[in-house]
Structure formats: structure tokens, C-alpha cells
Amino acid sequence: MKQRISKNAIALLLVAVIVIGVVLAVLPGLLPRAKATDFHTEPMVTAGGWHTVGLKKDGTVMAIGYNGDNQCDISDWMDISAVAAKYFHTVGLKKDGTILAVGDNSSGQCNVSGWADISAITAGYFHTVGLKEDGTVVAVGDNSSGQCNVFDWTNITAVAAGYWHTVGLKKDGTVMAVGNNSANVCDVSSWMDIVSVTAGDWHTVGLKKDGTVVAVGNNNIGECNVSSWTNIIAVAAGEDHTVGLKKDGTVVAVGWNKYGQCDVSSWTDIIAVAAGYGHTIGLKKDGTVVAVGDNEHNQCAVSGWNLSSHTKETFSTKPMISAGDFYTLALKSDGTVWAWGDNKFGTIGDGTFTDRYAPVQVLGLCDVIAIDAGGIISCALKSDGTVWTWGVNISTPTQVSGLSDIVTIAAGFEHATALKVDGTVWAWGRNYEGQLLTQI
């Protein structure tokens, strides 16, 4: 027997449908929206030829080292999810899949403003490569050796760029390569079960899924001697050296070691590695950064970095200035320190002894909450309670060993003092007038 639906029931049903529609239309506007300040990414490090780049957890970027082509001018970058660098340019991948690039653009390697839907990036000598979300690849810059001929690549999951060659890892674990093959850097067609690739200037390295490593290319200095490596989870290639991160957080390295860039055997708790021309960078699991090797341009002055901390969005401090004898320090609200004036004793902290007539950033310092300029010594107190000093013929900040839980600092002419949270006072420096008491 059929049942008739009453007019009242139909009316109620229509009202319900209208109400549900209104709710669905209005509800998104009532819910809290994600803000730029909510953005978080995995910290990472990368190394150019003579500069170092660090990506912080909050999506901001730090850079230090050679800046002759403005490759370190990235202080205003935000919402970055990955970074890449080579000798003269730096590239950043934004969370929306677009790209930023700074530095030398003589071959058009920084012409990436039109790219979209990018999921990974890499930088070569004079070219830049982007992996798209659909597994295809784009490239700009110098193509004199065919290193940008990647337009027909598909099913790619990772890319790497060397001096004049480009490498692509396919979904099936095989590898492709194009470009200058004079050193056999592109002879990767037989590789299988690869999970990661990296490219040095004249060699190519692949990490296999079993934790072993393969390499081809120039091996004049032993940079391809990786066949004995096991339990590797990440690899990085510099000009003529190769670095491997082991599962236990230790690091191995082979190849050119003129600057000590392979002296990484004492490193522990490392979660990522990067290799430049003559230096090696390690990111520790606590967010701090270590470096060895060539430091001519202060590319290894990263001891003050903490990539797990927040700078622009959440970290802020009260700006202040402090005047020394013939120079000035300034603390910005973002926790960075700037200096100008006489630099005869390294009080500017920029890695030189050159007088500065305009403010320059003090190397490697972030999350600073207080500064003090003395006679020829400069001091900075970080938010973690550590103290950093420079000057007295030391041109880059170094952490004062044995000091923690500091709440106040003061700098004299060639000595400094610090007050701990427990009320004790500590002092260090020159003591020719007895200014360093044995007990305060």
C-alpha cells in the first residue's frame, strides 16, 4: 500500500535542505583559517660553492658566505619549503609551488618566476632545474652541453644538477642523465633500486634502497670510492668530495680534503648533510648546524644557527643599540645583530677587519635578545641563555664555553661579565688591572 507524503513534510524537507546549504556556505568563513604564521617545514641545509644556506622550520631562510653575486640576499624570503644552491645563485621553493631565485643570472638561471606546481628544485653551475608535481621536469639557464634538455622526462621523483649535467631519478628506481659526459658523469643507465641522487661538479652519486652507494665520474681524488659504504640514508656531493649520512647519525666522507672538508668522523646526531666547493655542512637533530672545510668567505660560520627555532613569525625581541669605543651594535626585532664603524679588532663580526661605514649583519647570529659593545669586544646574549663574543682580533662570533642560563651581559674594554639566573656572576677576558675577580 502506497503512503502519501504530506505537504507539511515536503515543506519541512525543503527548509532542511535550505538550512544545510546555508550552513555549508557560511561555515568555512566561520572556521579559523591557516595563517602564514602557521606554516612549518622541515629544516634543511644546502651549500653553494662558497656560501651556505639554511632553511628554518618557520619557512624563513638564512645564508652566509660569499655574496659577490647577491646569492645570499634571501633575508626576506618566507614560506619556503626547500632550498638549493650552487656557486653563484640560490633557489627557493615556496609552499605554493612557485620559485624564487637570487644571484648571478648571466645565463638566465634565475628566470624561474613563471614556474608553478614545482615539488623539488636543484641548482647547477649556470642552470636551474625544477621537478613538477606531475613528474615532468623544467630547466632554465646555460644549455651549452644539453644539461637543460629534460623536457621529455616523465615519472621523475628527484633531480640533481652538477657543473654541466642534470640527473633525474625515476619512480622505478632507475636514473637518467643529460649534459656534458666527458668524465662519464651521465653513465647511470645501468643503475637500479636507487632512492636518492646527488651530483658533484664532475661526478654523480646514487643511494640505493639497501643503504649502499654507487658513483660514476671523475675519481682522481677518490670522490667515487663509496662502494664500501653501508647503512647510508642520505648523500651529498661537492666539487671533488662525497659525503654520506649514516643511519646512526654519523657521517662519512671521501675525496678531496685540502680544506678538511672530509673531517667529519666526529660528527653525531646529524639528520642532513650538504657539500660545497671545499666545505661540508651538517644539520643536527636539535636544529643546530656544524661545518668543516674552507672558510675563506665565512661559509662555515654557522655555529650560531638553530634551524628549528622561529625567526620572523614567532620570535621577536626588543630592538636596542649599543655603542662601543669606535663602533656601534644594533639588535633588530627579528633577533639578528648589525654593526658598523671601526673594525680594526674584528668588533663588527662580519669575518673581516675592514671598517664598515654602513650597517652589516653580524655573521651567524640569530635569536639574540641582548647585545653590548665594549672597547674592542662585542657580546650577544641568545634566547637560549648562551653568550657569544667577537672582537679582540677574532672577527666572527664564538660561543663562550661553559656559560648557560645567562640573563644579563656587560662588555668592558677587553673583558666581559655575565649574570646567571642563579644570581652568580661570571667574567672572562683580559685581567691586567684585576677586573676579573676570583669570586664575585
N, C-alpha and C positions, 0 to 999 in steps of 0.2 A: 504494500500500500504506500503510495507516494505521500510525502509530507510537504505541505506548502510553507515556505519561509515567509514570515510576516513582514510587512512593510517596516515595522519598528526595528526588526532585526537587521534588515538591509541598511536602514539609516544608521544604526549603531556601527555596523561593519564599515560603512563609508567614513564615519567620523574617526574610527580607529585607524583606518588607512591614512587619513589626512594627518592625524596626530603623529603617527610613526614617521611620515615623510618630513614633517616639520622638525621633529627631533633629530633625524638623520642629517638634515640640512644645517641645523644650528649647532649640534653637538661638537663638531670639530672646532668651531670657533670658541667654544667654552673650555675645551681641554687645554692644558698648558702646552705651549709649543716649544720645541727644542730651540735653544738659542745657540749662537756661535760659541758662547762660553761653555756649552755642554760638550763641545767636540773634544774627543780624545783619540789619540793614535798611538801606535807602538813606537817608542823611541828608536832611533837608528842613527848610525854614523856612516859617512862616506868620505872619501879622500880624493881630492884633485891632485894635480902634480905637486903643488907646494902650498895647498890650503886644505883645511879640514872643515867639514860641515856636520852639524849635529841637529837632528830633528827631535824636538821636545814632545813630551806627552800631550801638551796642550795645543800642538799643531803649529807652534812658532819654531823658528829656525835660528841657529847660531852659526857663525863662521869665523874662522881665524886663519891667518897666514897671508900669503902673497895676494895682493889686491890690485895689482897693476892694471888689470882689465876690468876692475869692479866686480869680480866674481864673488866677492864677499859681501856685497851690498844687498843683503837679504833680511835686514832687521825688521822690515815692515811686512814680511810675509806672514800670513795667517791661514789657518785651516789646511795646512799641508799634511799629506798622508805619506809621502815618500820623497826622497831627495837623491840626486845623482850629481856627480861632478867629474870633470876631467881636468886637463891642465889649465884652461883659460876660461871656462864657463861653468855655471852651476844651474841645475834644473830642479824645479819643484813641481810635484804632482798635487793638485788640490783635491779636496774630498769630493768636489763635484765633477771630477774627471777632466778638468781643464789644466793647462800647464803654464808655469811661469819660468822665465829664464833670464839670467843676467850674465854679463861678461863679454868676452870677445865675440863679435858677430860677423867677422870678415868673410865667412863662408855661408852665412845665413843660418848658422846652427842654433840661433836663438829665435828664429822665426816660427814660434810654436803657438802663437796667440789664437790661431784658428782651430787648434786641435780640440776634440771633445771625446768623451767616452773612453778616456785613457785609463788603464788599470796598472800600468807599470812603465818605468822610464829608465833609460840608461844614456850615458854621455860618452862619446868618443873624442878623439883628438880635436877634430873640427866638424863633428856631426852629432846629431841627437836622434835618438830612436824612441818611439812610443809604442807600447803594446795596447791594442784596443780591447774592449770588453768582449768583442766577438771573436777574438783570437787572431785577427789580422794585425798588420804592423805598418806604421808610418815612419818616415825618416826625412830629415832635412839637413842641409849642410853640404860639406865637401863630398863629392861623389866621384872623385878622380880615379878611384880604384874600384868603383862599383859597390862601395860599402852601404849605399842607400838604396840599393836595388832589392827592396824587400816587399814591394807592392803586391806580389803574388803569393806571399806566405799566408798560410792558414793553420788553424789548430795550434797556434803558438801559446805557450803558458809562461814563458820567461824570455827575456832578451838581455844581451850583454854587448858592450861595444869596446873595441880595442883601439889601437892607434889608427889603423885604416881598414878595420874589418868589423863585421857585425855577426853576432851569433844568436840563433833562436832555438829554444827548447820546445819540442813538440809534445802534445798531450800523450803520445805513445812512448815517450822516453827517448826518442831519437833526437838528433841535433842537426841543424842546418847552419851554414855559414857562407857569407859573401864578402868580397873585398880583396885586398892585397894578400896573396898567398905565397909570397916569396920565401917565407920562413915556415911554410906548411901549417900556418895557424888555422886554416879552414879545412884541414883534413880530419873532419869529425863525422863523416858519413857512416862509419862503422860503429860508432858509439851506440850503446843501448842501455836501458834501465837508468838513465840519467834523471836526476831530480832537481839539479841546480847547475847553472853555468856562470862563469865569470871570464873576463878577458883582460889580459895584461896588454902591454904595448905590442909585444911580438910573441905572445903565447896565449893559449886557450885552455881553460881548466874546466873539468866536469866532475860533479859529485854524483856518485852512484847511490842507488837506494839501499845498498848494503853497507854504506859508510866508507867505502873505498873511493879513491880519486884517480882520475885519468887526466893526462895533459899532453898537448902537442904544441909544436912551435919551437922557437929558439930555446936552446938549452945550454948555451955557452957557459952560464954561471950556475947551472944546476937548478934553475927555476921550475923545471918539469920533473924533478926527481921526487915524485909523490907516490910512487907505486907501493911503497911500504906503509902508507898511512892507513889507519883503520879508525872506526868509531868517529868519523868526521860528520858534522851536521851542517857546516857552512864553510864556504871557501871565498877567498878574495885574492885578486892578482894585482900587483903593482907593475912598475916598468919591467923589472927583471927579478922580482921575488914573488913567492906564492905563500899564502897564509891559510892555515886550516884551523877551524874551531872544533874541538873535540866535545863529545857528549858530556864529559865530566866538567866542562867549563875551562879546561886548559887549552893552550894554543901551541901549534907547531908552525914552523916556517922554514923555507928553503930558498936558496938563490943568492942574489947579490946582497951583501951585508956591509957595504962600505960605511954606512952611517949607523950601523947597529939596528937596522930595521927588522932584522930577524931575531933579535934578542928578546924573545917573548916567553921563554921557558918558565919563567917565574910567575906568569900571569895566572890568576884563578878567578872563578866566578864570572867568566866572560860569557855574554849571550850573543854578541855580534862583533864582527871584525871588518876592517876596511884597509885597503892598501893604496898608497900614493906612489909618487916617483921614488922617494927614498925614505918614506916613513910608514909606520903601521899604527892603526888605531884600534882600540878595544873598548867595547861598551860593557860595563859590568852590570850585574843584575840589580844592583842598588841604584842604577842610573848614572853613576859616576863614569868618567872616561879616563883611560890610560893611553899613553902614546910613547913610542920609541922611534929613533931614527933621526933623519935630517931635520934640523930645527932652525935653519938659516932665516926663515921668514916667520918664525914662531908658530909654525903649523902644529907643533907638539905642545903648545902652551894651553892644555885643556884640563889641567888639574883642578880648576875651579868649577868645571861644568857638572851639572846634575840634570840629565835629560828627563828624569822622572818628575821633576818639580814643575810648577806652573809659573810662567813669567807674566805675560801680558794680560791674560784674562782674570786670574785669581790672585797672583802675587802683586802686592803693591806696598810701598813703603813711603815714608815722609821724605820728600826731597830735601837736600841740605847741601851746603857748600862749606869747604874748609880751606883756609889759606895757610900755605907753608911759607918758608922764607922768601922764595922767589918763584913759586908756582902755586896753582890752585887745583883742588879736587872738587868735583861735583857729583852728587848722588842723585840719579833720576828716580822717579816713582816706580819704574819697572825693575829696579834693583841693579841696574848697570852703573858703572862708575866712569866718569870722564875727567880728563885732566889737560892742563895747558900751562905753559911757562917754561922756566929753566929746567933742563933735563940732564945737566952735567953728571948727576949721580944716579940717573935712572928713576927718578921720582915720578915721572909721568906714567911709567908702567906699560909702555907700548912696545917693549922689546928693543928699543934703541936708546941712544944717548943724545938724540937730536932735539934741540929746543923746539917747542911747539907754540905757534902763535895763534892757534885756533884749537878748540877742544877736540881731543881724540879719545877713543874709547880705551879704557884700561883692559889689557888682554885677559881673557879667560874668566872674568868675574861676573857672577850673576847672583840674584837673591841676596844682595847686600842690604843691610839695614842701617849701617852707620859707617862713617869714614872720619879719619883725622889726618891732617897733613902736618908733619913736623918740620924740622930743619932740613934734613936730607933723607928722611924716612917717611913712608906713607903706610897707613894702616886701614884695613877694612874689616868690619865685623859682618859675618853672614848670618842668615836667619837660623842656621843650624847650630849656632854658637861657636863656630870656628873663627879663627883670626888669620888674616892674610896680610903680608907685608911686602914692600918692594922699596927700592932706593938703596943708598949706601953701596952703590956700584952694582946693584942687582936690578935689571931692567924689566923683569916680569914678576908678577905676584907669586909668592910661595906661601904655603900654609905653615903657620908656626906650630911646630911639633909639640905634642904634649899638652896643648891647650884645648879645652872644651867647656861647654856650659858658660861661655863668657857673655856678660850683659853690657859691659861698657869698656871702651878702649880710649887710650890717650897716647899721643906721639910727642916725644921730645925732639932734641936736635938729632941725636943718633941712637936714641933708645925709645922704648915704648912700654906701656903698662896696660894691664887688663884686670878688670874686676870680675870675679866668678860669681855665679848665682849663690854660692855658699858664703859669700862675703869675704873670701880671701883675695889677695891682690898678687899679681904675678908681673914680673918685669924681665926684660931682656935687652941686649944691645951693648953699646959702649958704657964702660963704668969707670972712666978715668977720674971722675970727680966724686965717686962713691954714690951716684944716683941710684944704683941698684942695691938696695939693702938686702941683707940675707934674710931678714924677716920683716914683713910689713904688717 
